[in-house]
Amino acid sequence: MDITTLWWILAGITVAAELLTGTFYLLLIAIGMMFGAITAGLGWPLPAQLISAAVTGVGLMLGWRFWQIRHPRSASTKVQTIDHLDTGEVLNVDVWSDTGSARVSYRGTFWDVALQQGKPKLPGLHRIVEIKGNRLIVTPI
């Protein structure tokens, strides 16, 4: 088997592993292996192929990591995305506990509900104003 073919097979296996695991870093390593295949196709010796693959793969991984550090995703981005799905929706609270919490059926499952700070504990319809973890924060309508 030709060394170029071996490089392409290894790159393909790495891409398949990335698709199965969702690890973006494996895709960057596969790109490095593609560079190894290209240098093998150009007739470069094995040490040059290995150096080309390693420098490309590691360089891409370090570049990606550096980019992630420079552009951090805020923790509130995920929460806001989830909040937008349910914020403003209406649900019915039958009974409040003494602590200002309740358990209600919403979207086909049971949710913990907490009353927004300073609002009265009244049974009836409430509007979702926020989500904290897996708890819906509501206010009376």
C-alpha positions in Angstrom: 0.0 0.0 0.0 1.3 3.4 -0.9 2.1 5.8 2.0 -0.1 8.5 0.4 -3.1 6.1 0.5 -2.3 5.2 4.1 -2.3 8.9 5.1 -5.7 9.4 3.4 -7.1 6.3 5.1 -5.9 7.6 8.5 -7.4 11.0 7.8 -10.7 9.4 6.9 -10.8 7.3 10.0 -10.1 10.4 12.1 -12.9 12.3 10.4 -15.3 9.3 11.1 -14.2 9.3 14.8 -14.9 13.0 14.9 -18.4 12.5 13.5 -19.1 9.8 16.1 -17.8 11.8 19.0 -18.4 15.4 18.0 -14.8 16.3 19.1 -13.8 19.3 16.9 -10.2 18.7 17.7 -10.2 15.4 15.9 -11.2 17.2 12.7 -8.2 19.5 13.1 -5.9 16.4 13.5 -7.5 15.0 10.4 -6.6 18.1 8.5 -3.0 17.7 9.7 -3.1 14.1 8.3 -4.4 15.5 5.0 -1.3 17.7 4.9 0.8 14.6 5.5 -1.0 12.9 2.5 -0.3 15.9 0.3 3.4 16.0 1.2 3.6 12.2 0.6 1.9 12.8 -2.8 4.6 15.4 -3.6 7.3 12.8 -2.9 8.7 14.3 0.3 10.4 11.9 2.7 8.6 10.3 5.7 10.2 12.7 8.3 8.9 15.7 6.3 5.5 14.1 6.0 5.3 13.6 9.8 6.6 17.1 10.5 4.0 18.6 8.1 1.2 16.6 9.6 2.2 17.4 13.2 2.9 21.1 12.6 -0.4 21.5 10.8 -2.5 19.5 13.3 -1.0 21.0 16.4 -1.0 24.5 14.9 -4.7 24.3 14.1 -5.5 23.0 17.5 -3.5 25.7 19.3 -5.0 28.3 16.9 -8.5 27.1 17.7 -7.8 27.1 21.4 -6.4 30.6 21.2 -9.4 31.8 19.3 -11.7 30.3 22.0 -9.8 32.1 24.8 -10.0 35.4 22.9 -13.8 35.0 22.1 -15.4 33.3 25.2 -19.0 32.4 25.1 -20.8 33.9 28.0 -22.6 31.5 30.4 -25.7 33.6 30.0 -25.9 32.9 26.2 -27.1 29.3 26.7 -29.6 30.4 29.4 -31.0 33.3 27.3 -31.5 30.9 24.4 -33.5 28.6 26.6 -35.3 31.5 28.3 -36.6 32.8 25.0 -38.5 29.5 24.4 -40.7 29.8 27.4 -40.5 33.5 28.6 -43.9 35.0 28.3 -45.8 31.7 28.3 -48.7 31.2 30.6 -49.2 28.3 33.1 -51.7 27.6 35.9 -50.6 27.3 39.5 -53.1 25.5 41.7 -51.4 25.7 45.1 -48.4 27.5 46.5 -46.3 26.1 49.3 -45.3 28.2 52.3 -41.9 28.8 50.7 -43.3 30.4 47.6 -42.7 27.4 45.3 -45.0 25.0 43.5 -45.0 22.0 41.2 -46.9 22.4 37.9 -47.5 20.5 34.7 -46.1 22.5 31.8 -45.2 21.2 28.3 -46.1 17.6 29.2 -43.9 17.3 32.3 -43.7 18.6 35.8 -41.7 21.7 36.6 -40.7 23.4 39.8 -42.0 26.9 39.9 -40.9 29.8 42.0 -42.7 33.1 42.5 -40.9 36.3 41.4 -39.6 38.3 44.4 -42.2 40.5 46.0 -45.2 39.0 44.2 -48.3 37.6 46.1 -48.9 33.9 46.4 -52.2 33.7 44.5 -53.4 30.5 42.7 -54.4 30.9 39.0 -52.7 31.9 35.8 -49.0 33.1 35.9 -46.6 34.2 33.3 -43.1 32.9 33.0 -40.6 35.7 33.4 -37.3 33.8 33.8 -35.7 30.4 34.0 -33.1 29.6 36.6 -31.7 26.1 36.1 -34.7 23.9 35.9 -37.0 26.2 37.8 -39.5 28.5 36.2 -39.8 32.0 37.8 -43.4 33.3 37.4 -45.5 36.3 38.1 -49.3 36.4 38.6 -51.3 37.7 35.6 
